[in-house]
Amino acid sequence: MFTKITKYCKESYDELVHKVSWPNRSQLSSSAVVVLTASLLIALVVFIMDSAFQFLMEDVIYPHY
């Protein structure tokens, strides 16, 4: 069993070092900008939907008399 674990660790290391293509700095930066932009856009959409729902609940469904 110990030999299987050792073999697995060696194969995993070999794959990470020699077979995986890691992104360079510019690819990583552009991906980070895309993720940040998408996150902000989704947050904005959720904020707008929440504000509209709050307005609907406060002023349309339960109006203040």
PDB file of N, CA, C and O in Angstrom:
ATOM      1  N   MET A   1       0.828  -1.194   0.000  1.00  0.00           N
ATOM      2  CA  MET A   1       0.000   0.000   0.000  1.00  0.00           C
ATOM      3  C   MET A   1       0.875   1.261   0.000  1.00  0.00           C
ATOM      4  O   MET A   1       0.561   2.237  -0.682  1.00  0.00           O
ATOM      5  N   PHE A   2       1.958   1.236   0.758  1.00  0.00           N
ATOM      6  CA  PHE A   2       2.851   2.390   0.824  1.00  0.00           C
ATOM      7  C   PHE A   2       3.498   2.662  -0.524  1.00  0.00           C
ATOM      8  O   PHE A   2       3.746   3.814  -0.879  1.00  0.00           O
ATOM      9  N   THR A   3       3.769   1.605  -1.270  1.00  0.00           N
ATOM     10  CA  THR A   3       4.376   1.803  -2.593  1.00  0.00           C
ATOM     11  C   THR A   3       3.388   2.459  -3.560  1.00  0.00           C
ATOM     12  O   THR A   3       3.795   3.238  -4.422  1.00  0.00           O
ATOM     13  N   LYS A   4       2.100   2.155  -3.425  1.00  0.00           N
ATOM     14  CA  LYS A   4       1.086   2.794  -4.274  1.00  0.00           C
ATOM     15  C   LYS A   4       0.998   4.287  -3.985  1.00  0.00           C
ATOM     16  O   LYS A   4       0.865   5.100  -4.900  1.00  0.00           O
ATOM     17  N   ILE A   5       1.071   4.637  -2.713  1.00  0.00           N
ATOM     18  CA  ILE A   5       1.011   6.056  -2.332  1.00  0.00           C
ATOM     19  C   ILE A   5       2.246   6.789  -2.845  1.00  0.00           C
ATOM     20  O   ILE A   5       2.142   7.899  -3.366  1.00  0.00           O
ATOM     21  N   THR A   6       3.396   6.174  -2.700  1.00  0.00           N
ATOM     22  CA  THR A   6       4.644   6.776  -3.184  1.00  0.00           C
ATOM     23  C   THR A   6       4.605   6.945  -4.699  1.00  0.00           C
ATOM     24  O   THR A   6       4.992   7.991  -5.222  1.00  0.00           O
ATOM     25  N   LYS A   7       4.144   5.927  -5.395  1.00  0.00           N
ATOM     26  CA  LYS A   7       4.036   5.996  -6.855  1.00  0.00           C
ATOM     27  C   LYS A   7       3.074   7.110  -7.266  1.00  0.00           C
ATOM     28  O   LYS A   7       3.356   7.872  -8.191  1.00  0.00           O
ATOM     29  N   TYR A   8       1.946   7.199  -6.578  1.00  0.00           N
ATOM     30  CA  TYR A   8       0.962   8.249  -6.875  1.00  0.00           C
ATOM     31  C   TYR A   8       1.571   9.642  -6.680  1.00  0.00           C
ATOM     32  O   TYR A   8       1.380  10.525  -7.516  1.00  0.00           O
ATOM     33  N   CYS A   9       2.292   9.836  -5.594  1.00  0.00           N
ATOM     34  CA  CYS A   9       2.923  11.135  -5.327  1.00  0.00           C
ATOM     35  C   CYS A   9       3.964  11.476  -6.389  1.00  0.00           C
ATOM     36  O   CYS A   9       4.032  12.620  -6.839  1.00  0.00           O
ATOM     37  N   LYS A  10       4.760  10.518  -6.787  1.00  0.00           N
ATOM     38  CA  LYS A  10       5.775  10.758  -7.818  1.00  0.00           C
ATOM     39  C   LYS A  10       5.128  11.091  -9.166  1.00  0.00           C
ATOM     40  O   LYS A  10       5.571  12.006  -9.861  1.00  0.00           O
ATOM     41  N   GLU A  11       4.091  10.355  -9.527  1.00  0.00           N
ATOM     42  CA  GLU A  11       3.399  10.626 -10.787  1.00  0.00           C
ATOM     43  C   GLU A  11       2.705  11.991 -10.767  1.00  0.00           C
ATOM     44  O   GLU A  11       2.697  12.707 -11.768  1.00  0.00           O
ATOM     45  N   SER A  12       2.132  12.336  -9.634  1.00  0.00           N
ATOM     46  CA  SER A  12       1.485  13.649  -9.501  1.00  0.00           C
ATOM     47  C   SER A  12       2.503  14.775  -9.638  1.00  0.00           C
ATOM     48  O   SER A  12       2.248  15.761 -10.330  1.00  0.00           O
ATOM     49  N   TYR A  13       3.642  14.635  -8.991  1.00  0.00           N
ATOM     50  CA  TYR A  13       4.705  15.633  -9.098  1.00  0.00           C
ATOM     51  C   TYR A  13       5.192  15.755 -10.541  1.00  0.00           C
ATOM     52  O   TYR A  13       5.360  16.862 -11.054  1.00  0.00           O
ATOM     53  N   ASP A  14       5.415  14.623 -11.186  1.00  0.00           N
ATOM     54  CA  ASP A  14       5.886  14.622 -12.575  1.00  0.00           C
ATOM     55  C   ASP A  14       4.876  15.329 -13.481  1.00  0.00           C
ATOM     56  O   ASP A  14       5.260  16.103 -14.357  1.00  0.00           O
ATOM     57  N   GLU A  15       3.603  15.065 -13.273  1.00  0.00           N
ATOM     58  CA  GLU A  15       2.578  15.705 -14.098  1.00  0.00           C
ATOM     59  C   GLU A  15       2.537  17.215 -13.864  1.00  0.00           C
ATOM     60  O   GLU A  15       2.418  17.988 -14.815  1.00  0.00           O
ATOM     61  N   LEU A  16       2.635  17.633 -12.612  1.00  0.00           N
ATOM     62  CA  LEU A  16       2.594  19.067 -12.305  1.00  0.00           C
ATOM     63  C   LEU A  16       3.800  19.814 -12.852  1.00  0.00           C
ATOM     64  O   LEU A  16       3.678  20.955 -13.297  1.00  0.00           O
ATOM     65  N   VAL A  17       4.952  19.181 -12.821  1.00  0.00           N
ATOM     66  CA  VAL A  17       6.178  19.852 -13.243  1.00  0.00           C
ATOM     67  C   VAL A  17       6.362  19.815 -14.760  1.00  0.00           C
ATOM     68  O   VAL A  17       6.788  20.805 -15.355  1.00  0.00           O
ATOM     69  N   HIS A  18       6.045  18.680 -15.392  1.00  0.00           N
ATOM     70  CA  HIS A  18       6.398  18.504 -16.800  1.00  0.00           C
ATOM     71  C   HIS A  18       5.229  18.544 -17.782  1.00  0.00           C
ATOM     72  O   HIS A  18       5.439  18.823 -18.962  1.00  0.00           O
ATOM     73  N   LYS A  19       4.015  18.277 -17.333  1.00  0.00           N
ATOM     74  CA  LYS A  19       2.907  18.155 -18.281  1.00  0.00           C
ATOM     75  C   LYS A  19       1.898  19.304 -18.203  1.00  0.00           C
ATOM     76  O   LYS A  19       1.179  19.553 -19.171  1.00  0.00           O
ATOM     77  N   VAL A  20       1.836  19.993 -17.089  1.00  0.00           N
ATOM     78  CA  VAL A  20       0.866  21.082 -16.929  1.00  0.00           C
ATOM     79  C   VAL A  20       1.438  22.348 -17.553  1.00  0.00           C
ATOM     80  O   VAL A  20       2.606  22.679 -17.353  1.00  0.00           O
ATOM     81  N   SER A  21       0.600  23.052 -18.312  1.00  0.00           N
ATOM     82  CA  SER A  21       1.046  24.331 -18.876  1.00  0.00           C
ATOM     83  C   SER A  21       0.524  25.454 -17.976  1.00  0.00           C
ATOM     84  O   SER A  21      -0.679  25.709 -17.921  1.00  0.00           O
ATOM     85  N   TRP A  22       1.424  26.104 -17.289  1.00  0.00           N
ATOM     86  CA  TRP A  22       1.070  27.164 -16.367  1.00  0.00           C
ATOM     87  C   TRP A  22       0.964  28.489 -17.122  1.00  0.00           C
ATOM     88  O   TRP A  22       1.729  28.728 -18.056  1.00  0.00           O
ATOM     89  N   PRO A  23       0.023  29.354 -16.730  1.00  0.00           N
ATOM     90  CA  PRO A  23      -0.109  30.653 -17.420  1.00  0.00           C
ATOM     91  C   PRO A  23       1.055  31.576 -17.075  1.00  0.00           C
ATOM     92  O   PRO A  23       1.621  31.515 -15.983  1.00  0.00           O
ATOM     93  N   ASN A  24       1.399  32.437 -18.039  1.00  0.00           N
ATOM     94  CA  ASN A  24       2.443  33.413 -17.735  1.00  0.00           C
ATOM     95  C   ASN A  24       1.808  34.621 -17.043  1.00  0.00           C
ATOM     96  O   ASN A  24       0.596  34.646 -16.827  1.00  0.00           O
ATOM     97  N   ARG A  25       2.610  35.607 -16.701  1.00  0.00           N
ATOM     98  CA  ARG A  25       2.139  36.737 -15.901  1.00  0.00           C
ATOM     99  C   ARG A  25       1.048  37.541 -16.615  1.00  0.00           C
ATOM    100  O   ARG A  25       0.074  37.952 -15.983  1.00  0.00           O
ATOM    101  N   SER A  26       1.200  37.769 -17.922  1.00  0.00           N
ATOM    102  CA  SER A  26       0.205  38.561 -18.642  1.00  0.00           C
ATOM    103  C   SER A  26      -1.126  37.811 -18.764  1.00  0.00           C
ATOM    104  O   SER A  26      -2.188  38.424 -18.654  1.00  0.00           O
ATOM    105  N   GLN A  27      -1.083  36.509 -18.988  1.00  0.00           N
ATOM    106  CA  GLN A  27      -2.312  35.719 -19.037  1.00  0.00           C
ATOM    107  C   GLN A  27      -3.022  35.726 -17.687  1.00  0.00           C
ATOM    108  O   GLN A  27      -4.247  35.822 -17.612  1.00  0.00           O
ATOM    109  N   LEU A  28      -2.236  35.624 -16.634  1.00  0.00           N
ATOM    110  CA  LEU A  28      -2.798  35.631 -15.288  1.00  0.00           C
ATOM    111  C   LEU A  28      -3.436  36.976 -14.968  1.00  0.00           C
ATOM    112  O   LEU A  28      -4.511  37.033 -14.372  1.00  0.00           O
ATOM    113  N   SER A  29      -2.775  38.052 -15.363  1.00  0.00           N
ATOM    114  CA  SER A  29      -3.317  39.394 -15.120  1.00  0.00           C
ATOM    115  C   SER A  29      -4.608  39.618 -15.895  1.00  0.00           C
ATOM    116  O   SER A  29      -5.571  40.159 -15.353  1.00  0.00           O
ATOM    117  N   SER A  30      -4.634  39.209 -17.150  1.00  0.00           N
ATOM    118  CA  SER A  30      -5.849  39.416 -17.940  1.00  0.00           C
ATOM    119  C   SER A  30      -6.992  38.554 -17.407  1.00  0.00           C
ATOM    120  O   SER A  30      -8.142  38.994 -17.412  1.00  0.00           O
ATOM    121  N   SER A  31      -6.707  37.369 -16.960  1.00  0.00           N
ATOM    122  CA  SER A  31      -7.753  36.526 -16.368  1.00  0.00           C
ATOM    123  C   SER A  31      -8.277  37.140 -15.075  1.00  0.00           C
ATOM    124  O   SER A  31      -9.476  37.088 -14.801  1.00  0.00           O
ATOM    125  N   ALA A  32      -7.391  37.713 -14.289  1.00  0.00           N
ATOM    126  CA  ALA A  32      -7.813  38.351 -13.045  1.00  0.00           C
ATOM    127  C   ALA A  32      -8.719  39.548 -13.328  1.00  0.00           C
ATOM    128  O   ALA A  32      -9.691  39.774 -12.608  1.00  0.00           O
ATOM    129  N   VAL A  33      -8.403  40.315 -14.373  1.00  0.00           N
ATOM    130  CA  VAL A  33      -9.240  41.461 -14.741  1.00  0.00           C
ATOM    131  C   VAL A  33     -10.623  40.986 -15.193  1.00  0.00           C
ATOM    132  O   VAL A  33     -11.630  41.606 -14.851  1.00  0.00           O
ATOM    133  N   VAL A  34     -10.679  39.907 -15.950  1.00  0.00           N
ATOM    134  CA  VAL A  34     -11.964  39.367 -16.403  1.00  0.00           C
ATOM    135  C   VAL A  34     -12.802  38.913 -15.211  1.00  0.00           C
ATOM    136  O   VAL A  34     -13.996  39.203 -15.148  1.00  0.00           O
ATOM    137  N   VAL A  35     -12.193  38.213 -14.277  1.00  0.00           N
ATOM    138  CA  VAL A  35     -12.913  37.731 -13.095  1.00  0.00           C
ATOM    139  C   VAL A  35     -13.390  38.909 -12.248  1.00  0.00           C
ATOM    140  O   VAL A  35     -14.524  38.898 -11.768  1.00  0.00           O
ATOM    141  N   LEU A  36     -12.557  39.914 -12.058  1.00  0.00           N
ATOM    142  CA  LEU A  36     -12.934  41.082 -11.278  1.00  0.00           C
ATOM    143  C   LEU A  36     -14.092  41.829 -11.935  1.00  0.00           C
ATOM    144  O   LEU A  36     -15.036  42.232 -11.255  1.00  0.00           O
ATOM    145  N   THR A  37     -14.024  42.016 -13.243  1.00  0.00           N
ATOM    146  CA  THR A  37     -15.087  42.711 -13.966  1.00  0.00           C
ATOM    147  C   THR A  37     -16.400  41.938 -13.891  1.00  0.00           C
ATOM    148  O   THR A  37     -17.453  42.527 -13.645  1.00  0.00           O
ATOM    149  N   ALA A  38     -16.344  40.638 -14.099  1.00  0.00           N
ATOM    150  CA  ALA A  38     -17.556  39.819 -14.021  1.00  0.00           C
ATOM    151  C   ALA A  38     -18.145  39.844 -12.613  1.00  0.00           C
ATOM    152  O   ALA A  38     -19.364  39.901 -12.454  1.00  0.00           O
ATOM    153  N   SER A  39     -17.299  39.800 -11.603  1.00  0.00           N
ATOM    154  CA  SER A  39     -17.781  39.839 -10.225  1.00  0.00           C
ATOM    155  C   SER A  39     -18.473  41.161  -9.911  1.00  0.00           C
ATOM    156  O   SER A  39     -19.529  41.182  -9.278  1.00  0.00           O
ATOM    157  N   LEU A  40     -17.877  42.254 -10.352  1.00  0.00           N
ATOM    158  CA  LEU A  40     -18.495  43.556 -10.116  1.00  0.00           C
ATOM    159  C   LEU A  40     -19.813  43.695 -10.872  1.00  0.00           C
ATOM    160  O   LEU A  40     -20.770  44.263 -10.345  1.00  0.00           O
ATOM    161  N   LEU A  41     -19.873  43.191 -12.084  1.00  0.00           N
ATOM    162  CA  LEU A  41     -21.098  43.255 -12.865  1.00  0.00           C
ATOM    163  C   LEU A  41     -22.214  42.432 -12.211  1.00  0.00           C
ATOM    164  O   LEU A  41     -23.355  42.885 -12.133  1.00  0.00           O
ATOM    165  N   ILE A  42     -21.890  41.253 -11.754  1.00  0.00           N
ATOM    166  CA  ILE A  42     -22.882  40.414 -11.073  1.00  0.00           C
ATOM    167  C   ILE A  42     -23.340  41.069  -9.780  1.00  0.00           C
ATOM    168  O   ILE A  42     -24.528  41.037  -9.460  1.00  0.00           O
ATOM    169  N   ALA A  43     -22.415  41.662  -9.031  1.00  0.00           N
ATOM    170  CA  ALA A  43     -22.777  42.360  -7.797  1.00  0.00           C
ATOM    171  C   ALA A  43     -23.705  43.536  -8.096  1.00  0.00           C
ATOM    172  O   ALA A  43     -24.649  43.778  -7.345  1.00  0.00           O
ATOM    173  N   LEU A  44     -23.456  44.259  -9.167  1.00  0.00           N
ATOM    174  CA  LEU A  44     -24.312  45.372  -9.555  1.00  0.00           C
ATOM    175  C   LEU A  44     -25.712  44.896  -9.919  1.00  0.00           C
ATOM    176  O   LEU A  44     -26.700  45.512  -9.520  1.00  0.00           O
ATOM    177  N   VAL A  45     -25.803  43.815 -10.666  1.00  0.00           N
ATOM    178  CA  VAL A  45     -27.107  43.260 -11.036  1.00  0.00           C
ATOM    179  C   VAL A  45     -27.870  42.813  -9.798  1.00  0.00           C
ATOM    180  O   VAL A  45     -29.066  43.080  -9.685  1.00  0.00           O
ATOM    181  N   VAL A  46     -27.209  42.143  -8.875  1.00  0.00           N
ATOM    182  CA  VAL A  46     -27.861  41.697  -7.641  1.00  0.00           C
ATOM    183  C   VAL A  46     -28.316  42.900  -6.817  1.00  0.00           C
ATOM    184  O   VAL A  46     -29.405  42.875  -6.243  1.00  0.00           O
ATOM    185  N   PHE A  47     -27.500  43.950  -6.752  1.00  0.00           N
ATOM    186  CA  PHE A  47     -27.876  45.162  -6.019  1.00  0.00           C
ATOM    187  C   PHE A  47     -29.120  45.801  -6.628  1.00  0.00           C
ATOM    188  O   PHE A  47     -30.029  46.205  -5.902  1.00  0.00           O
ATOM    189  N   ILE A  48     -29.166  45.895  -7.956  1.00  0.00           N
ATOM    190  CA  ILE A  48     -30.326  46.496  -8.626  1.00  0.00           C
ATOM    191  C   ILE A  48     -31.581  45.655  -8.387  1.00  0.00           C
ATOM    192  O   ILE A  48     -32.652  46.198  -8.116  1.00  0.00           O
ATOM    193  N   MET A  49     -31.449  44.346  -8.487  1.00  0.00           N
ATOM    194  CA  MET A  49     -32.602  43.473  -8.246  1.00  0.00           C
ATOM    195  C   MET A  49     -33.065  43.574  -6.791  1.00  0.00           C
ATOM    196  O   MET A  49     -34.268  43.590  -6.528  1.00  0.00           O
ATOM    197  N   ASP A  50     -32.139  43.642  -5.860  1.00  0.00           N
ATOM    198  CA  ASP A  50     -32.481  43.771  -4.450  1.00  0.00           C
ATOM    199  C   ASP A  50     -33.176  45.098  -4.176  1.00  0.00           C
ATOM    200  O   ASP A  50     -34.154  45.147  -3.431  1.00  0.00           O
ATOM    201  N   SER A  51     -32.677  46.169  -4.773  1.00  0.00           N
ATOM    202  CA  SER A  51     -33.298  47.482  -4.583  1.00  0.00           C
ATOM    203  C   SER A  51     -34.702  47.502  -5.167  1.00  0.00           C
ATOM    204  O   SER A  51     -35.618  48.054  -4.558  1.00  0.00           O
ATOM    205  N   ALA A  52     -34.879  46.908  -6.339  1.00  0.00           N
ATOM    206  CA  ALA A  52     -36.209  46.866  -6.946  1.00  0.00           C
ATOM    207  C   ALA A  52     -37.167  46.040  -6.105  1.00  0.00           C
ATOM    208  O   ALA A  52     -38.324  46.424  -5.932  1.00  0.00           O
ATOM    209  N   PHE A  53     -36.709  44.919  -5.582  1.00  0.00           N
ATOM    210  CA  PHE A  53     -37.559  44.098  -4.733  1.00  0.00           C
ATOM    211  C   PHE A  53     -37.910  44.821  -3.440  1.00  0.00           C
ATOM    212  O   PHE A  53     -39.045  44.747  -2.968  1.00  0.00           O
ATOM    213  N   GLN A  54     -36.935  45.521  -2.869  1.00  0.00           N
ATOM    214  CA  GLN A  54     -37.196  46.291  -1.654  1.00  0.00           C
ATOM    215  C   GLN A  54     -38.233  47.376  -1.926  1.00  0.00           C
ATOM    216  O   GLN A  54     -39.144  47.562  -1.120  1.00  0.00           O
ATOM    217  N   PHE A  55     -38.119  48.100  -3.044  1.00  0.00           N
ATOM    218  CA  PHE A  55     -39.096  49.114  -3.412  1.00  0.00           C
ATOM    219  C   PHE A  55     -40.474  48.488  -3.577  1.00  0.00           C
ATOM    220  O   PHE A  55     -41.471  49.036  -3.108  1.00  0.00           O
ATOM    221  N   LEU A  56     -40.527  47.341  -4.241  1.00  0.00           N
ATOM    222  CA  LEU A  56     -41.791  46.653  -4.458  1.00  0.00           C
ATOM    223  C   LEU A  56     -42.423  46.255  -3.134  1.00  0.00           C
ATOM    224  O   LEU A  56     -43.624  46.442  -2.943  1.00  0.00           O
ATOM    225  N   MET A  57     -41.652  45.725  -2.240  1.00  0.00           N
ATOM    226  CA  MET A  57     -42.187  45.282  -0.949  1.00  0.00           C
ATOM    227  C   MET A  57     -42.625  46.454  -0.087  1.00  0.00           C
ATOM    228  O   MET A  57     -43.669  46.378   0.562  1.00  0.00           O
ATOM    229  N   GLU A  58     -41.850  47.545  -0.062  1.00  0.00           N
ATOM    230  CA  GLU A  58     -42.147  48.666   0.823  1.00  0.00           C
ATOM    231  C   GLU A  58     -43.261  49.561   0.286  1.00  0.00           C
ATOM    232  O   GLU A  58     -44.139  49.975   1.043  1.00  0.00           O
ATOM    233  N   ASP A  59     -43.235  49.862  -1.007  1.00  0.00           N
ATOM    234  CA  ASP A  59     -44.136  50.886  -1.523  1.00  0.00           C
ATOM    235  C   ASP A  59     -45.338  50.337  -2.286  1.00  0.00           C
ATOM    236  O   ASP A  59     -46.355  51.024  -2.377  1.00  0.00           O
ATOM    237  N   VAL A  60     -45.263  49.158  -2.824  1.00  0.00           N
ATOM    238  CA  VAL A  60     -46.374  48.636  -3.618  1.00  0.00           C
ATOM    239  C   VAL A  60     -47.212  47.646  -2.818  1.00  0.00           C
ATOM    240  O   VAL A  60     -48.437  47.761  -2.763  1.00  0.00           O
ATOM    241  N   ILE A  61     -46.561  46.695  -2.211  1.00  0.00           N
ATOM    242  CA  ILE A  61     -47.304  45.649  -1.507  1.00  0.00           C
ATOM    243  C   ILE A  61     -47.737  46.113  -0.119  1.00  0.00           C
ATOM    244  O   ILE A  61     -48.882  45.891   0.274  1.00  0.00           O
ATOM    245  N   TYR A  62     -46.841  46.752   0.624  1.00  0.00           N
ATOM    246  CA  TYR A  62     -47.159  47.245   1.966  1.00  0.00           C
ATOM    247  C   TYR A  62     -46.973  48.751   2.006  1.00  0.00           C
ATOM    248  O   TYR A  62     -45.981  49.216   2.568  1.00  0.00           O
ATOM    249  N   PRO A  63     -47.878  49.531   1.438  1.00  0.00           N
ATOM    250  CA  PRO A  63     -47.697  50.988   1.417  1.00  0.00           C
ATOM    251  C   PRO A  63     -47.900  51.592   2.806  1.00  0.00           C
ATOM    252  O   PRO A  63     -48.641  51.061   3.633  1.00  0.00           O
ATOM    253  N   HIS A  64     -47.225  52.708   3.035  1.00  0.00           N
ATOM    254  CA  HIS A  64     -47.373  53.423   4.301  1.00  0.00           C
ATOM    255  C   HIS A  64     -48.616  54.300   4.215  1.00  0.00           C
ATOM    256  O   HIS A  64     -48.784  55.050   3.254  1.00  0.00           O
ATOM    257  N   TYR A  65     -49.471  54.209   5.202  1.00  0.00           N
ATOM    258  CA  TYR A  65     -50.698  55.009   5.194  1.00  0.00           C
ATOM    259  C   TYR A  65     -50.519  56.261   5.989  1.00  0.00           C
ATOM    260  O   TYR A  65     -51.447  57.063   6.097  1.00  0.00           O
TER     261      TYR A  65
END
